[in-house]
Amino acid sequence: MSVPPRRPRPPLAIPLGLGLALALALNGCDQPTGSTRPKSKGPATEVVEQAPTPPPAEPKRELIVGKTTQEIGNAAEKQPGAVDSARPRITARDPITLQGNAYVVAMGQTAINNIKHALDLYQAETGEYPRTYEEFMEKIIKANNIALPKLPPYQEYVYDAPTHQLLVREFPDRR
């Protein structure tokens, strides 16, 4: 029994060359194709190219974990688009950002409870709560050297003097 002779195979470069030519034809080629077709004889129109507009600058995100601040605003100064809430809440809906959001909320709530405790101690000592925002900053925050955890850029702390509460003001349009 004899084995039939093998037929020679075409070189591999031929199919690859055809595939490359096909890919260039589908994607477009910057080099002239050598076409001898006559160009259209319509009216000449001048194409003015506009400079591409840069994409809108994305707000700079900074890491707030472990950072503190003593910046507390006055709740009496209303700002457009702001929503005040007494308690921070978890707003994340996906499992990736949920842990970070829960950490920020837990640290914020702890800070609010520390401020409430300092306010209660001040009230027990003097018989009254701080009457103004300036008195609150001087007698509570600076006297006790209280540093609050930094909030995301779309939130800020504010003190409401009539209710004697530290609130978190949120700006939904900054998200």
C-alpha positions in Angstrom: 0.0 0.0 0.0 1.4 3.3 -0.9 0.5 6.7 0.4 -0.8 9.1 -2.2 1.5 12.1 -2.8 0.6 15.4 -1.1 -0.4 18.3 -3.1 1.6 21.4 -2.4 -0.2 24.1 -0.3 -0.4 27.7 -1.5 1.9 30.1 0.5 0.3 31.6 3.6 1.1 35.2 2.4 -1.6 35.1 -0.3 -4.6 34.7 2.0 -3.2 37.2 4.5 -2.6 39.7 1.7 -6.2 39.3 0.5 -7.5 39.7 4.0 -5.4 42.9 4.5 -6.6 44.4 1.3 -10.2 43.6 2.2 -9.7 45.2 5.7 -8.2 48.4 4.1 -11.1 48.6 1.7 -13.7 48.3 4.4 -12.0 50.7 6.8 -11.0 53.2 4.2 -7.5 53.9 3.0 -5.6 57.2 3.1 -3.6 56.5 0.0 -4.9 57.0 -3.5 -6.4 54.0 -5.0 -5.4 54.8 -8.5 -8.9 55.0 -9.8 -9.4 56.4 -13.2 -13.0 57.3 -12.7 -13.9 60.8 -13.7 -14.7 63.1 -10.8 -18.2 64.6 -10.5 -18.8 67.7 -12.4 -21.2 69.4 -9.9 -20.7 72.9 -8.6 -17.6 73.3 -6.5 -18.4 73.8 -2.9 -15.9 74.9 -0.3 -15.9 72.8 2.8 -14.9 74.7 5.9 -13.6 72.5 8.7 -14.4 73.6 12.2 -12.0 73.0 15.0 -13.3 70.1 17.1 -14.9 71.3 20.3 -13.1 70.0 23.4 -15.2 67.7 25.6 -16.6 69.4 28.7 -14.2 69.4 31.6 -15.1 66.7 34.1 -15.1 68.0 37.7 -12.0 67.0 39.6 -12.7 64.3 42.0 -10.6 64.1 45.1 -10.3 61.4 47.7 -12.1 62.4 50.9 -11.5 59.4 53.0 -9.6 60.3 56.2 -9.7 64.1 55.5 -11.4 66.5 57.9 -12.7 70.0 57.7 -14.0 72.8 60.0 -15.9 74.4 57.2 -19.5 74.8 58.2 -21.9 77.1 56.4 -24.8 79.2 57.8 -28.2 77.6 57.1 -29.8 81.0 57.1 -27.9 81.8 53.9 -30.2 80.1 51.3 -28.5 78.9 48.1 -30.4 78.1 44.9 -30.8 74.4 44.3 -29.8 73.3 47.8 -31.7 70.7 49.9 -31.1 70.6 53.6 -31.4 67.3 55.5 -30.7 66.4 59.1 -29.4 63.0 58.4 -27.1 61.9 55.6 -28.4 58.8 53.9 -27.0 56.2 51.6 -27.8 57.0 48.0 -25.6 54.5 46.1 -27.5 51.9 44.0 -24.7 49.8 42.7 -22.5 47.4 44.8 -19.3 49.1 43.7 -19.9 52.5 45.2 -22.2 51.3 48.0 -19.3 50.7 50.5 -17.7 54.1 50.0 -21.1 55.9 50.3 -21.9 53.9 53.5 -18.6 54.9 54.9 -19.2 58.6 54.2 -22.7 58.5 55.7 -21.5 56.7 58.8 -18.7 59.2 59.4 -21.0 62.1 58.8 -23.6 60.7 61.2 -20.9 60.2 63.9 -19.8 63.8 63.4 -23.3 65.1 63.7 -23.8 63.2 66.9 -20.5 64.6 68.3 -21.7 68.1 67.5 -25.1 67.4 69.2 -23.2 66.1 72.2 -21.1 69.3 72.4 -24.2 71.4 72.0 -25.9 69.6 74.8 -22.8 70.0 77.1 -22.8 73.8 76.2 -26.5 74.1 77.0 -26.0 72.3 80.3 -23.1 74.6 81.3 -24.6 77.9 80.2 -28.4 77.2 80.2 -28.8 78.1 76.5 -27.8 77.0 73.1 -25.6 79.2 70.9 -27.9 82.0 69.5 -26.0 82.7 66.2 -23.9 81.0 63.7 -20.8 83.0 64.8 -21.3 82.0 68.4 -21.7 78.3 67.4 -18.4 78.4 65.4 -16.6 80.1 68.3 -18.0 78.3 71.3 -18.6 74.8 69.9 -16.3 74.1 66.9 -13.2 76.2 67.7 -13.4 75.8 71.5 -13.6 72.0 71.2 -11.4 71.8 68.2 -13.9 69.7 66.4 -13.0 68.5 62.9 -15.7 67.0 60.8 -15.1 64.4 58.1 -14.9 65.9 54.6 -18.1 65.5 52.5 -18.3 64.9 48.8 -18.3 68.0 46.6 -22.1 68.0 46.2 -22.6 68.3 50.0 -21.7 70.7 52.8 -22.3 71.1 56.5 -24.5 74.0 57.7 -25.6 75.0 61.2 -29.2 76.0 61.7 -29.3 78.3 64.8 -33.1 78.3 65.4 -33.2 74.5 65.7 -29.7 74.1 67.1 -28.9 71.4 64.5 -26.0 70.6 62.2 -27.4 69.8 58.8 -26.0 68.5 55.6 -26.9 70.6 52.6 -27.0 68.8 49.3 -26.7 70.2 45.8 -28.3 67.6 43.4 -27.1 69.5 40.3 -23.4 69.2 41.4 -23.6 65.4 41.2 
